[in-house]
Every structure is written in C-alpha cells, then in structure tokens.
Amino acid sequence: MSGHGQAQRQLQRFAPSRARQRSDRLARGFILAATVIALIPLVLILYYLLSKGLSSWSPSFFTTDPTGNTFFAKASIGGIKSAILGTIEIVALASAISIPAGIGVAVWLVEYGGERLAAHLVRFFVDVLTGVPSIVFGLFIYIALIVGTGSSYAGYKGSLALSLLMLPVVIRSAEVVLQLVPGALREAALALGAPRWRVIFSVVLPTALPGMVTGVLLAIARAAGETAPLLFTAAATFKTDFNLGQFMNSLPVQIYNDVTSPTTSVVNRAWGAALTLVTMILILNLLARLVSRRSRLA
C-alpha cells in the first residue's frame, strides 16, 4: 500500500497545475474558434455557389455553345461547352510547359545549386515572380507576342501567360518537397554505384512525388481561375475551337462577361459556370490524390 501511495504522490507531483490546465483549455478554445471563423467564409461560398449554380445546370448547359444573345430575356443564351473545352486546352498546354520546367529548376536548385550565387539569384527571382500580379504576365505576352509581332489573339498565347504564372509556384513547392527527401536515401543509392542522374530519377523524384502533386495542383487551380491574362491573350469566342492558334473561350472569361450582363438568365449562367470551374478543380484534385496514393503504395 505504501508503494501504491508513493506512486500516486509522484503522479500528482508531475501533474499539470490548475493554472496550466486552464491555460490549455483556453488555448484549445481559441484554436477551435479560429478554425470555425476560417471555415465560415468557405462554407458560405460553397453554399452560395450550389444554391445559385445548380439551378443553371442541365444537359444543354454543358453541350451547347453560348449564342451571344445577352440582351433578350426570351432568346436562347446557350451553354458553356466552348468555355469548358477552352479552359481544359489552355490549362493543359500551360501545365505541359510549366510543370516539367518548374520541377527541373527545383531539382537543379536542390541537387546541384546548393548555396551557390546562381542558385540564390534564381530563388530571388522566383520569389519576385510569385508576387507579380497575374495581369502583368498577360500584358507581357500581349506586348511581346501580339503587339510586337502584329499578330492576333490565340489560345496558345493564353497558355504561355498562364505558364509564367504557374512556374514560380511549381518551382517553390517542388523545391521544398525535394529538400524533405532524406539525404540517407541519396547516399545509399550513390554508395551502390548509381550515377547522380539515376539517383534523382529513381529515388529522389518518386519519393517526393506525393508532395509535388500538391504543389502542382495549387498551380493548376490558380491558373484555371485567372481571367486577366486571358483577356489580353486569348480573348473570347462563342464557338468551340480546338485550334490553339485561334481565339478561344474559357470559363473565367465567360464568367467575367456573363456576370456584367443586365439579363438575369445570363447572370445565372455565370453562377453555373463558376460552380463548374470549382467542380473541375475538385475532380482534378481527387484524381491526382488517387494517383499519388497508388504510386506511393506501389
């Protein structure tokens, strides 16, 4: 009994005081309140999108192009097929340009750049590009490839503008993830006689893949919702066009044009297009997570 009582006294001795318990409960309460406050805008946005956008969804909404009838309430306004396909094409080309280039720069910074002056300069300019407004990228492509060459708007020019927007996000996120790969993995592969390039492709990149997928998704989500660069580069059109060398419609531009219309049905189409854009990003996120999880288990 004396031993049991001594153990209880030892536990009471090291137990938190009442003041510390009150401070812990207070801190937990603040964290919970901050979480709820942060979630309230997200829940309200999703609720508003669902309540406004679902009423516009129909089979014809996704299978017809806009007609351009925005001032006559009884006229058919069409759907958003050209905007959906245009967004997929423009963002896909932008991703094909920025993702390999961004991951390549991140690999060089981590594996070869280190603390060299050139690496510090690259990181500095990447940080500067991260804070540049998206409209600046659109204006740069507009001046360089439209005004400078005397050519017209085109979908691929919008992709170039979005790729410049995505590039710093991909580089910084990939660099952070690559730095988290344990150095012991690299050393073990090098000790087995593998060359540096094989270590990077067979050990480093597969290990960092799940984290890099998250960064890539952030870049794609940001690019898919940008309107300003596309206004200066790809413009807009009503018809579906798979030629990236021509005018091309997109969901952000479609939403921007529709929401300023005086016709209620056209404004409702803007809400439906906004909900479609969010749904596309969500589906892409789920698919990428599934792929990264399978590659991690393989």
N, C-alpha and C positions, 0 to 999 in steps of 0.2 A: 504493500500500500504506500509505503514511504517513497518507493521508486516511482510509482504512478503519479503521486502528488508532486514529486520533484519535476517530472516530465511536463505536467500541466503548468507548473510555475514557469518553466523555461519557455513554453509556448506563449504564455501570457506576457512574458518579458519581451519577446521579439514580435508580438502582435502590434499592428499599427495603432497609434493613439486615436482617440475620438476626433481630434482636430484634423488629423491626416485623412481619416475616413470621410469626414465632412468635405474636405477639400477634394477628395477623389470623386465623391458623388456630385459635387458642384461642377467639376471639370467634365465629367461624363454628361451632365445635363447641358452644358454649353456646347459640347461636340454634337449631341443629338439635335439641339435647336439649330445649330449652324447647318447640319445636314438637311434638316427639314426645310429651312429657308432656301438652301441651294436647289432643292428638288421642286419647290413650288413653281418657279418660272417654267421649268422643263415640263411639268405636268400640265400647266395651263396652256403652253404652246401646243403640246400633243393633243390635248382636248379640243382646242380651237381648230387645229388642222383637221382632226377627224370629223368634228361637227360641221365644218364648212366644206371640207373637201369630198367626203363620201357621197354627198348629195349630187355631186357632178359626175361621179364615176358611172360609166355604162360601157357596154361593148363598143358602141360607136365612138366613145370618148377616146379610146385607145387605138382605134382602127381607121380614123379619118383625119385628114389634114385640116388646119384652120382655113376657113373660107375668106377671111378678111372682112366679113360683114360685122362690124363692131358698133354701128350706129342705129341699126334697125332691130327692134326688140323681137319681131316675129320671124326674122330671117334666120336661116341655119348658120351657126357660127363655126361648126365643125369641131374637131377634137385636137389632140396634141401628138399625133403619130410622128409627124416630122420633127417635133421638138425632142421626143424621146430618142429616136434613132440618131438625130444630130448630136445630142449630148453624149450618147454612147460612142459614136465615132470620134468626136473631138477629144473626149477624155481618154479614150483608148490610145489614140495616137500620142497624146501628151504623156501618158503613162509609159508608153513604149520608148519615148525619148528620155524622160527624166529618171525613171527608176533604175535602169542599168547604169546611166551616167552617175547618178547620185550614190548608188552603192559602190561603184568603182572609186569615186573620190573618197568615200568613207573608208574603204579598205586601204587605200594609199595613206590616208591620214593616220590610221591606227597601226598598220603593219610596217610602213616604210617611213612615213613623215616624222612621227615622234615629236621631238621638241625642236626640230629644225626651223629656221626662219621662214622658209617657204610654207611649211605646214601652219605656222602661226598666221601668216598672211592669208592663207586660204580660209582658215577658221574665221578670221576677222571679216573678210568679205562675205562669207556665208552668213554670218550674224547680221551684217548690214542688209543683205538681200532678204533675210527673214522679216525685217521690219519695214520693207518698202511696200507702200500701198499697191494693191493689185492693178489700179488704173494706170500706174506708171509702166508696168510691163506691157499693157495694152497699147499705150501711147508709143512706147519704144518700137514695138513691132509695126505699128501704124506708120510711124515716120520712116523706119528702115525699109520695110517691105512693100508699103503701099504708096506713100508719098515719094519715097526715094526712087522707087522703080517705075512709078507711074502705072502700076497695076491696080486691080480691083480687090475687093474683099474676097476672102476664101476661108474655107473651114480649116485647112492646114495651118493658116496663119493664126487662127484662134488657138490651135493646138500648141503652136510654138509659144504663144504668150502664156498659156496655162502651164506648159512645161517649165518655163522660167519661174513661175510661181511655186511649182511643186518641188523644184530642185533643192532649194535650201532646207526645206522640211525633211526631205528624204535623206539628205546628207547628215544633218544633225542627229536625227533619230537613229539612223544606221550606225553612226559613229559611237553613240552612247551604248548601243546594244553590243557592238563589237568589242568595246572596252570591257564589257562584263564577262566575256568568254575567259575562263580560267587560263592563265599562262601555262599551267602544267599540261594542258592538252596540247598546246603548241610544242612544248618542249619534248613531250613523249613522242609525238609524231616525227619531230626532227631527229630525235635520238634513234628512231628506227630507220633512218636514212632517207626519209621522204623529202623531196625538194620543197622549197618555200611555197611555190605556187600550188603544189598539190595539197599541202597542209591547209592553205587558205580555202581551196575549193572542196576538200573532202572532210575537213574538221571544223574550221572556223565558221564558214558560212552556214552549213547545216545546223550547227549548234545555235547560231544567232537567228536562224530563220523565223521562229515564232515571234520574237521581239521586233524584227524588222517588218514583219507583216503589219503589225500595229501602226508603225510609223508610215508605211506606205498607204495604209487605209486613211490615215489622217490627211495625208497629202491629196489623195484622190477625192476625199469628201470636201476638202477646201476648194479644190479646182472645180468640182462639179457644181458648186453653188455660186461661182463667181459670175457676175454679169458684166462689169465694166470692161474687162479685157476683150470680151466677145463683141461688145458694141462697137469697138474700134477695129476689129479684125475680121470677124466672121459675119457681122451684120445679122440679118434675119430674112427668112423667106417662108412662104406658106407651104410650098410643095416639099415632098420628101425627095432628097437628093443624096445619093451615095457617093457622089464625086466631091472629094475634099478640096478640089480646086475651084469650087463654085461657092456662091452664097449658101449658108447653112443655118438652119434654125436650131435652137437649143432651149432647154427648159428654163434656165434663168432669164434669158431674153424674152421668152414667151410670157413668163410671169410678169416681168417688168412692163411689157407692152399692154398686157391684159388688165393689170391692176389699175392703170390710169384711164381705162375706158369708162365712159358715162353709162354704159349698158350693164345692167345687173347680171345678165347671163354670162357676159364676158368676164366680169369680175369673179363670178363663181367658178369659171374655168381656170382662172389664176389660182384659186384655192385648191382645186383638184390637181393642177399641175404641181403645186408646192407639195401636196401630200404624196404625189407620185415620185417626186425627187427624193423626199425623205425615205420612202419605201425602197427605192432603188439602192440608196446608200446602206440601208439596213440589211437588205438581201446580200449585197456585196460583202458587208461586214461578216454576216453569218457564214457565207461560203468560204471566205478567207480564213476565218477561225477554224472551220471544219478541216480545211486543207492543212493548215499549220498543225493542228492536233494530230492528224493522221501521220504527217511527216515526223512528228516528234515520237509517236509510238512505234514507227517503223524501225 
